[in-house]
Amino acid sequence: MPTMITQELLNFIQTQKGKGLNDNAIKGMLLNSGWALEDINQAFPQNTTPPPPPEAIVSNVQNPEITPLSPSARIFIIFLTLAVVVVFALGVAYFGKKYIQSQKAQPSSGGRYSSPFAPAL
């Protein structure tokens, strides 16, 4: 019985190899779909294209490029950072002053002012 290697068979094998399937998996798929084993075995030697080089695979991955910030965006980020630093510093100064005043208002025994960092007497 003559073998029937069709372009459809060759295209299917090429497509599946492109998806990363190995030869045995492709042969199993073809056998399950009704292809003759002789046709499959003859189609594989004819379809020996080398795998693509790693550079070709990597080049298909989309690498978004980092674009520089516009001058207005840079200025906005600088002002926002400065505002956060100023608000933090004002908060530390205000609440630190309140804390020190509250500690001075409550003298401990012996006329000394208590501190959370002073050793207990």
N, C-alpha and C positions, 0 to 999 in steps of 0.2 A: 504494500500500500504506500503510495507516494506521500511524502510529508508536505504539510501546508504551512509554511512559514509566511505569515502575512505581515503587512506593514502595521496592522492593528496590534498584532502580538509584539512586534519589536517596539512599538510606541509605548505599549503598556509596561513592558519590562524597563524601558528607559525611564518612564515616569516614576515607577515604584523605586527604582534605584536612586532617583533624584530625591525621593522622600526619605532615603536612608535605610530602606529595607534590604536585608541580605538576600542572596540568591535562593537559599532554601525556603524562605518565607514567600518569595515571589512564585517559586515553583509550586508550592503548596496551594497558593491562591489560584494559580492557573489550572492545576489538576482538579480542584474543587469546582471550578467553573466549566469543566468539560473539555479542556484542551488535552490532546494526546501527549503522552510522555515523550515520544519521539520528537514531536514538533517542538516541545519545550526545550529538550536537550539540544536540539539543533539551533534553536534561536539564541541560546545563551552564548555560544562561542562567537556568533556573528555580532553580538551586542556587547563587545568588550571595549567600552569607552572608559578611560581612566577617570577616577573620581576627581572632582575639581580641586585645585590647590587650596590650602587653607586661607590664603590671601583673598581668594574669590568669595569664600564663605563669609569671612569677616567683613568684606567690603559691602555685603548685602545688608548688614546690620546698620540701622540708622543711628548715627552718632550726632546728636544735636550739638551744634557748636555754641559755645558760650559767647554771647554778644556783650560788648562793653555797655555799661550804663550810660545813659544820656547825661549831659551836664545837669539838667534840672533834677533828674533822679538822684544824682550824687549829692546835690545841695539839700534835697529833701531828707536823705538819709543822715547827712551830717547834722542838720537842725534837729531831727527827731532824736538822734543819739544825745546831742547836747541837752535837749529838753528833759530826757530821762535822767541824765546825770544831775542836772540842776534840781529836779524834783526830789531825787534821792538825797542829795546833799542837804536841801532845805528840811526834809523830813528828819534826817539824822540830827541836824542842829536843833530843830524845834523839840523833838521828843527827848533828845539827850539833855537839853536844858531843863525840860519839865522833870525828868528823872533826877537830875542833880538837885533841883530845888526841893523835890519831895524828900530826898534823903537828908538834906540840911534841916528840914523842918522837924525831923524826928531824931534828936540826938540820942545816942546810946549811953549806957552807964559810963561814968568817968568823964563826961563832957566830950567824948570823941564822936565823930560822925560815923555812922555805920556804912559799910560798903559791902557789896556782895563778894568782893575779892579780898577783904581784910580777914586775917585769921581770927578765929573766935577766941575770946579771952576767958 
